[in-house]
């Protein structure tokens, strides 16, 4: 969906979309990254910290009622205020009975023109005992949630898969710089974004669902193009670039076993040889 400056309107629009999806048979509904506001990270402005809220908090409370009333799981990306001066880019998961199952705090934080997220967000906590990645046991599936910039990192998809996720969801806000005049460059950027995530599906034998926003905000034309990939990278659904859309895609979780048995990447992993990947760079 596209967003406006009015948080209340954005939440109302999201709830309307959730209701539409549920009426069409949806069981798990994923909203885009930071769905309740404009993508404010295009500038460094302290006033934007006023958009943050506690999780659980007012928006998750409202969505919990919607989830319970409709019997759907909701994956909701929000700007979290953890404490004074400490904020996260966070996704909450609400089960089909309205129960708050927990949250995932974005691990990879970009700092690029138009995406000044390090000004606002600290990464999710990680330690030797808890890498920070999360899976959620919902009524309909055990799901993994990663957020936008996380989608470029195969390690995040792998770890979440190894934790037992049956589907990977990526709430996202990414687009084209409207000052870019080369159509080939724009297409190359979108293709790379889609292909790398389809690669995660193949490498892990898992369905991948990427949900991106649409619309123009300042110098960003968000490219939509949301999609669902099967566990071998085949597109089951592809959304348009410039149109708001609610889509329900049926997936068969049994596909994971079929593809993993046919292409046993997890079986053939050499976990004893991967220690160097914990280094920043191998000199």
Order of alpha helices (4+ residues) and beta strands (2+ residues): alpha-beta-alpha-beta-beta-beta-beta-beta-beta-beta-alpha-beta-beta-alpha-beta-beta-beta-beta-beta-alpha
